[in-house]
Every structure is written in structure tokens, then in C-alpha cells.
Amino acid sequence: MARALARIDLAAVERNCARLVSELRDGAELCAVVKADGYGHGADSCVSAALAGGATRLAVATGAEAAQIGRRFPQIPLLTMGALAADDLEDALAAGSEVAVWHEDFRRLLSTRGRAQGRPVRVHVKYDSGMGRLGNRDPAAVLALARACAADPELDLAGVWTHFATADELDSSFFGEQLDRFTAVADALRAEFPGITVHAANSAAVFRDPRAHFDMARCGVAVYGLDPFQGDPAECGLTPAMSLRSYVADVKRFSAGDSAGYGQTWRAPSDTCVGVLPLGYGDGVRRALSNNADVLVRGRRRPLVGTVSMDNITIDLGPDTDVEPGDEAVLIGSQGEESILTEEMARRIGSINYEVTCGISVRVPREAV
């Protein structure tokens, strides 16, 4: 048995992309966001599955990610969305990536780099319509920057974009405010530059409002079968791609009052058996799950008891258990008729599903199936 294993269902990734494509309106393209190693799923293998499912573009956050993906898939349009320092920029441009721009100083630097490399840099002007992170907040400045990019022979004005702050909050009216602001800017730029690619929608916005689809949707979590609304992915027609598995390394008999783990945070209320699993927060099983999670063994939920250690967790098997060392244990995924969703684990620690998958550490092998 593997000490810890993240199994990635590539057929699920392909189906999820096909589902997203079916949701898009008026010919909008699907851009699969594969940053952070495909949200912890393994970018290289997931890209191939996403393309098979209908994605036609890719997006990453850093120059190093652009270099990785650009080398493997040079024929697919690639956008690097994040802020780029000098070395990051060189990596992104060497990979043939399109890049984001939102102020004049960076535009001039890109122009210089375009001249040096002998081909124009394709740029996407970012409008901060309310996210409050990267991008220019002034619509007039966004229009002026786009015009400057279009007039520069060392640059190609490829797109204009924004990002939603509350698309996943269905009771928030701010999503509509952002959409209206961006639509006004996008319409003005489309009138001047008809071939520009307009994009705004993340996974949540794709399902929430077709008006946000524009020419392209940048989807991350939904590609991997994670629910953008933090509920049940099945409600959006999505299939989780990742499962996290380990095995029962030992079964120990506990008398009432015996404790498990650091700090004695759990004591057996009565005689029982405890299973020891050889993974912990060093693998991404968050310490906040101490006494606060279930694990599937032999098709039944078993409560995680005691403090999560770096390399081990313990589960209560009950006094008359049939569990034996070597039995498979599932922390995320299905076994028999039972399932534990990533969204459940996220709720237990007060987080979101993609922080859970991104947090599965590099010492956990990914097995693409």
C-alpha cells in the first residue's frame, strides 16, 4: 500500500471541461487555469485532459509555470496572469506566453522586450473592476493603456479582462456591479478594436450569469471537479478528480482513558481499537482536522481522533473492529457507498476546497488514472 497517494481521475477532468464548454454561450472559449500545479492535481497530465474536454486556452500565474506549460504545449495559447518581476517575465516570454499589463511603466518594458526578441508581445490589459488586487481601477486609464498597446508595433493588444470578487456568493449584489463596470469598458474597447478577446468569468461566474461569458471563461476549480460554490459538485454536473488515500499501518487496543497523539487531546471514552495511518500535516492533512474529520475504512466512516501529527493520524475503529493493518483508508473520495468530498474537509477547517487540494504536499505522489 502507498503511504499516501493522491489519485487523479483524468477522465473526470475531461468530463468537467466538456461540461463547462456546454455551459458557455455564443462561442465563448474555455481557458483552463492550471496554476499551482493544476490546483494540486498535477498540471501536465491535467492539461492534456482539459484540452481533450474542449479547453482551447491555458492560464497560469507565474513565469516558472509558463515555462513548464509552454514547453509541453507550445501550440496552445497561454496567458500568464500574475505580476512578473524581471526573471519571471523572461521565463514567460521565452515560453511564448501572453502577459497581463495594467500600468504604463510595464507596458514600456514589454515594448522593449518585444523589440529585443524580434516579435511583438501579446498583452491583456487588466481592469480592476472591484477585486482590489492587480489591475487599474480607472476606466479612462484602462482605455488609454489599451490604445497605447495597440499603437505600439512591439505589442499586440490581445485582450482586456477583469476578475470577480463575489461570483461564488449568490446573495451578493457586488457581482452585478462589477459585471456592469467591466461591460462598459469592454464595449468601448470592442468598438475600437473588434478582434480583442474579452474575458471575465471564473468557474462560479460561468454557472451564475451567461452575461459574464464574453469571449472566454477562465475556469480553475470546476476543471478539477470542485464546486465553485463550496457545496456538492454534482449540483453543477461536476465530478471530483482527486482522491486522497493511505492505509491502516497498525491497529491498537485502547482501554478507557488511553490517549492518542500529542497533547492528549482525545482519550478513549470506553474500550476501543485505534487505527494508525502513516500520513499527517506534512502531507497536507491539516492540523485543524484534529478530532474533526472522518476517514473511510472498509466502506465506513471512522472518526479521526487525537492531534494530527506531521506523519501520522489516528482513527477510532470501535471495540469490535474488523479492520486490519493493510486496509485502504480514504480521506478524500469514495469507498463502498460512502464518500468524503473535498468540500466537507474544507468546511471542517473553515476554508475552501481548492486550498485543500493545493495544500496536498509534494511528498504525496500524484497518480493519474
C-alpha positions in Angstrom: 0.0 0.0 0.0 1.1 3.6 -0.6 1.8 5.6 2.5 -0.1 8.4 0.9 -1.4 8.8 -2.6 -3.4 11.4 -4.5 -5.1 9.6 -7.3 -6.2 11.9 -10.2 -9.0 10.9 -12.4 -8.2 12.4 -15.8 -11.5 11.3 -17.3 -13.2 13.4 -14.7 -11.1 16.4 -15.7 -12.1 15.8 -19.4 -15.8 15.5 -18.5 -15.7 18.6 -16.3 -14.2 20.6 -19.2 -16.9 19.3 -21.6 -19.5 20.3 -19.0 -18.1 23.8 -18.8 -18.0 24.1 -22.6 -21.6 23.1 -22.8 -22.5 25.9 -20.4 -20.7 28.6 -22.3 -22.8 30.8 -24.6 -22.2 32.5 -28.0 -19.0 30.7 -28.9 -17.1 31.6 -25.8 -13.8 29.6 -25.4 -12.8 27.7 -22.3 -9.4 28.7 -20.8 -8.3 26.0 -18.3 -6.4 27.6 -15.4 -3.6 25.2 -14.4 -1.7 27.4 -12.0 -0.3 26.0 -8.7 0.4 22.6 -10.4 -3.2 22.3 -11.6 -4.6 23.3 -8.1 -2.5 20.4 -6.7 -3.7 17.9 -9.2 -0.6 17.8 -11.5 -0.6 20.4 -14.3 1.0 18.4 -17.1 -1.5 15.5 -17.1 -4.5 17.7 -16.4 -3.7 20.0 -19.3 -4.0 17.1 -21.8 -7.3 16.0 -20.2 -8.6 19.6 -20.3 -7.8 20.0 -23.9 -9.5 16.7 -24.7 -12.5 18.0 -22.9 -12.7 21.2 -25.1 -10.5 23.8 -23.5 -8.7 25.8 -26.2 -6.5 28.1 -24.0 -4.5 27.8 -20.8 -3.6 30.2 -18.0 -1.0 30.2 -15.2 0.1 32.7 -12.6 3.9 32.8 -12.7 6.8 32.8 -15.2 8.0 29.4 -14.0 4.6 27.9 -14.6 4.5 29.5 -18.0 7.9 27.9 -18.8 6.7 24.5 -17.7 3.4 24.6 -19.6 4.7 26.4 -22.6 7.4 23.8 -23.2 4.9 21.0 -23.0 2.1 22.6 -25.0 3.7 25.2 -27.3 0.8 25.2 -29.7 -1.9 26.2 -27.1 -2.4 30.0 -26.4 -1.1 30.6 -22.9 -1.8 33.6 -20.6 0.4 34.4 -17.5 -2.0 36.3 -15.2 0.2 37.4 -12.3 2.6 40.2 -11.7 6.0 39.5 -13.3 9.4 40.5 -12.0 12.3 40.6 -14.5 13.2 36.9 -14.3 9.6 35.8 -14.3 8.9 38.0 -17.3 11.8 36.5 -19.2 10.5 33.0 -18.4 7.0 33.8 -19.6 8.1 35.5 -22.8 10.6 32.7 -23.6 7.6 30.3 -23.3 5.6 32.3 -25.8 3.1 33.3 -23.2 0.8 36.3 -23.4 1.0 38.5 -20.3 -1.1 40.9 -18.3 -0.4 44.7 -18.2 -2.1 47.4 -16.1 0.3 50.3 -15.9 2.4 52.3 -18.4 5.8 51.5 -16.9 5.3 47.8 -17.5 3.9 48.5 -21.0 7.1 50.3 -21.9 9.2 47.4 -20.5 7.2 44.9 -22.6 7.7 47.0 -25.6 11.5 46.9 -25.0 11.4 43.2 -24.6 9.3 42.8 -27.7 11.9 44.7 -29.7 14.7 42.6 -28.3 13.0 39.3 -29.0 12.1 40.3 -32.6 8.4 39.6 -32.2 5.5 41.5 -30.6 4.4 40.7 -27.1 0.7 39.8 -26.8 -0.8 41.7 -23.9 -4.1 41.6 -21.9 -5.0 44.9 -20.2 -6.4 44.3 -16.8 -9.2 46.4 -15.3 -9.7 46.3 -11.6 -13.5 46.4 -11.6 -13.7 45.8 -7.8 -11.4 42.9 -6.8 -9.0 45.4 -5.3 -5.9 43.5 -6.3 -3.9 43.7 -9.6 -5.3 46.0 -12.3 -6.1 49.6 -12.9 -9.3 51.0 -11.3 -9.7 53.9 -13.6 -11.7 53.1 -16.7 -10.3 56.0 -18.6 -6.7 54.9 -17.8 -7.6 51.3 -19.0 -8.8 52.7 -22.3 -5.7 54.8 -22.7 -3.4 51.9 -21.9 -5.2 49.7 -24.4 -4.8 52.3 -27.0 -1.1 52.7 -26.3 -0.6 48.9 -26.5 -2.5 48.8 -29.8 -0.4 51.7 -31.3 2.9 50.1 -30.2 4.5 48.0 -33.0 6.3 45.9 -30.4 3.0 44.8 -28.8 -0.2 43.1 -29.8 -3.4 44.1 -27.9 -4.8 40.6 -27.3 -7.4 41.1 -24.6 -9.0 43.0 -21.8 -10.0 41.3 -18.6 -11.1 41.5 -15.0 -11.8 39.2 -12.1 -14.8 38.9 -9.9 -14.7 39.1 -6.1 -18.0 37.6 -5.2 -19.1 35.5 -8.1 -19.4 32.5 -5.7 -21.6 34.4 -3.3 -25.1 34.1 -4.7 -26.6 36.7 -2.4 -24.0 39.4 -3.2 -25.1 42.2 -5.5 -21.4 43.3 -6.0 -21.0 40.7 -8.7 -23.6 42.6 -10.8 -21.8 45.9 -10.1 -18.5 44.5 -11.3 -20.1 43.0 -14.4 -21.7 46.3 -15.3 -18.5 48.2 -14.8 -16.5 45.8 -16.9 -19.1 45.6 -19.6 -18.9 49.3 -20.2 -15.1 49.2 -20.6 -15.3 46.1 -22.8 -17.9 47.5 -25.1 -15.8 50.7 -25.6 -12.7 48.7 -26.4 -14.6 46.3 -28.7 -15.8 49.3 -30.7 -12.2 50.4 -31.3 -10.6 47.0 -31.5 -13.1 44.4 -32.8 -10.6 41.5 -32.6 -9.9 41.9 -28.9 -10.6 39.0 -26.5 -12.8 40.0 -23.6 -12.8 37.8 -20.6 -14.0 37.9 -17.0 -15.7 34.7 -15.9 -14.3 32.3 -13.4 -15.9 29.0 -12.6 -18.6 30.4 -10.4 -19.5 33.2 -12.9 -19.9 30.6 -15.7 -22.7 29.0 -13.9 -24.1 32.2 -12.4 -24.6 34.5 -15.3 -24.2 34.0 -19.1 -23.6 37.7 -19.5 -20.2 37.2 -17.9 -19.0 34.7 -20.5 -17.9 37.2 -23.1 -15.3 35.7 -25.5 -13.6 33.4 -23.0 -14.0 32.0 -19.5 -11.0 31.3 -17.2 -12.0 28.3 -15.2 -9.9 26.7 -12.4 -11.8 24.9 -9.7 -14.5 23.5 -11.8 -12.0 21.9 -14.2 -11.0 19.7 -11.3 -14.5 18.8 -10.2 -14.5 21.2 -7.2 -17.7 23.1 -6.6 -17.2 26.8 -7.1 -20.0 27.4 -4.6 -18.4 25.1 -1.9 -21.4 22.7 -2.0 -21.8 19.4 -3.8 -20.0 19.4 -7.2 -22.8 17.1 -8.6 -25.2 20.0 -8.4 -23.2 21.7 -11.2 -22.7 18.5 -13.0 -19.0 18.2 -12.0 -17.0 15.1 -11.0 -14.2 15.4 -8.4 -10.9 14.4 -9.9 -8.8 13.9 -6.8 -8.9 11.3 -4.1 -6.5 11.1 -1.2 -5.7 7.6 0.1 -3.5 5.9 2.7 -3.7 2.7 4.6 -4.0 1.4 8.2 -0.4 0.8 9.4 -1.4 -0.5 12.8 -4.4 -1.4 15.0 -4.0 -0.9 18.7 -6.3 -1.8 21.6 -7.2 1.1 23.9 -8.6 0.9 27.3 -11.0 3.6 28.6 -8.9 6.7 29.3 -6.0 5.9 27.0 -5.0 8.8 24.9 -3.8 9.2 21.3 -1.5 11.9 19.9 0.3 15.0 21.0 -1.3 16.9 23.9 -3.7 14.0 24.8 -6.5 15.9 23.1 -8.5 12.7 22.9 -9.0 10.0 25.4 -10.9 6.8 24.7 -14.4 7.1 26.4 -14.5 3.3 26.6 -12.5 0.3 25.5 -11.9 0.6 21.7 -9.4 0.0 18.9 -7.5 2.7 17.2 -6.0 2.6 13.7 -2.8 4.5 12.9 -2.4 5.9 9.4 1.0 7.0 8.2 0.3 10.5 6.9 -0.3 13.9 8.5 0.2 17.6 8.1 3.5 17.0 6.3 1.3 15.6 3.6 -1.4 18.3 3.7 -3.8 16.8 6.3 -4.4 20.0 8.1 -3.8 20.1 11.9 -7.2 21.8 12.2 -8.7 18.4 11.4 -7.6 17.1 14.8 -10.7 15.4 16.4 -12.6 17.0 13.4 -12.8 14.6 10.4 -13.8 11.2 9.2 -11.8 8.6 7.3 -13.3 5.8 5.2 -12.1 2.3 6.0 -14.0 -0.8 4.8 -16.7 1.5 3.5 -17.5 3.1 6.8 -16.7 6.5 8.3 -14.2 6.3 11.2 -13.7 9.5 13.2 -10.2 11.0 13.2 -9.2 11.2 16.9 -6.3 13.0 18.6 -4.0 15.6 17.2 -2.9 15.4 13.6 0.9 14.8 13.6 3.3 15.6 10.8 3.5 12.0 9.7 0.5 10.1 11.4 -3.1 10.4 12.3 -5.3 8.1 14.4 -8.8 6.9 13.9 -11.3 5.3 16.3 -12.4 1.9 14.9 -14.7 0.8 17.7 -14.3 -2.1 20.2 -15.2 -5.0 17.8 -13.5 -3.8 14.7 -12.9 -6.0 11.6 -10.2 -3.5 10.3 -6.7 -5.0 9.9 -3.3 -3.5 9.1 -3.0 -3.0 5.4 -6.6 -2.0 4.8 -7.1 1.0 2.5 -8.1 4.3 4.1 -9.7 7.2 2.1 -9.5 10.7 3.4 -11.0 12.3 0.2 -13.0 10.3 -2.2 -15.3 7.2 -2.2 -15.2 3.8 -0.8 -18.2 1.5 -1.0 -21.3 3.6 -0.7 -19.7 6.4 1.3 -17.9 9.5 0.0 -16.0 12.3 1.6 -15.9 15.4 -0.6 -13.1 18.0 -0.6 -15.8 20.5 0.3 -16.5 18.6 3.5 -12.9 18.8 4.6 -12.8 22.5 3.7 -15.8 23.3 5.8 -14.4 21.4 8.8 -11.3 23.7 8.8 -13.1 26.9 7.8 -11.5 27.0 4.4 -12.3 26.5 0.7 -12.0 23.4 -1.4 -9.1 24.5 -3.6 -7.0 25.4 -0.6 -7.4 21.8 0.5 -6.2 20.3 -2.9 -3.4 22.9 -3.3 -2.3 22.0 0.2 -1.7 18.3 -0.5 2.1 18.4 -0.3 4.8 17.4 -2.8 5.7 14.3 -0.9 2.3 12.8 -1.8 2.7 11.2 -5.2 0.1 12.0 -7.8 -1.1 9.0 -9.8 -3.0 10.0 -12.9 -5.5 7.3 -14.0 
